[in-house]
Amino acid sequence: MDLLDKKHLLAPGPVPVPPRALLAMAKPVMHHRLPEFSAILEKIREDLRYLFQTKGDVLFFASSGTGAMEACVANLFSPGEKVIVVRGGKFGERWGELAETYGLEPVYIDVTWGEAVSPETVAQTLEENPDAKGVLIQAHETSTGVKHPVAEIAALTREKDVLLVVDAISALGVYPLPFDELGIDAMVAGSQKSLALPPGLSFVALSEKAWARAEAGKSPRYYFDFRREKKALAKQTTAFTPAVSLLYGLSEVLSRIREVGLETLFAHYARLSGACRAGVKALGLELFAKEPCEALTIVRVPEGVDGARLMKLMREKYRVTMAGGQAKLKGKVVRIAHLGYQGPLDVITALATLEMALNELGHSVELGAGVAAAQKYFLKEAQK
């Protein structure tokens, strides 16, 4: 190991992976049709129900989160059907691209990047499009750091013949999204966010209303066929070869989540994001999201600073990898993630790095001001 090359990964996926999970994934690979592997799957099924807060099964696939998004479009809707798509960032755009790919008719609600959609706008769009079969939305729009009002929108769709499909890839396990209680119809997640695993697993929870649609859907599907996976899970197996080593790690992570409890996990992310926002404000910098989520903090790059140079300097000189902006935000923001195997000192590291790099690029901020504000936040929270 090169002791002079210590790196810090603070991007919103992939994320730092805890040693427990890394050790679990290093175990010898087992054949996936053995009874011993079925026992692992059965435990994972129970723990996923706990995480999603649902009584139903949670399906999983060997893919990134986008695979689960595509699976929802392919299984739950048929060509020519109308769906309402909330488009307020790069991943809202992805819902629309998938809908168009499968021959659906998307009705777009375009939201200014950095702002959350209003429930009133969704309600009006539903009223204007009574034939719409679904509402597709992000819980956290990871490209902008915005949290959309999923609970309020679920209240609009629960009693209608409309499916609410939620991308919770960066939100599951970060703040409360009780699937059954809210009446969400389909919710997707990925392994490389709050689950603190490498990329390669995606997840989908489905309501009874969504299962009825999946049975009747006319879009083509093969690997991402919900019906096929449901039958396989009932036999304590998977339809196709699963990502065995990743599932070892998943089992370990889910066990840890049950040990600490969801409320503790939610409070952890609230503390990290709250401290980071306090530090950013203390530096006189501007937060990008008006309704910020807990998964990451997005900071506007100050006027006169080259955003690309800033990211490169932090990554190459200070060995701290954050994420830059996507699409229209390229070079304009820094995305500091709080996901995965992180704690308070990772926030301190991020803020200290940002302070030094900005000063080096000619934008004067008081060294230690952001760090001190975050420290005070953590100390205050510890006294509660």
Beta strands, then each sheet from edge to edge (+ up, - down):
strand 1: 8-9
strand 2: 58-61
strand 3: 82-87
strand 4: 105-110
strand 5: 134-138
strand 6: 140-141
strand 7: 146-147
strand 8: 163-167
strand 9: 186-190
strand 10: 202-206
strand 11: 296-300
strand 12: 320-321
strand 13: 323-324
strand 14: 333-337
sheet 1: 1+ 12+
sheet 2: 2+ 10- 9+ 8+ 5+ 3+ 4+
sheet 3: 6+ 7-
sheet 4: 11+ 14- 13+
end
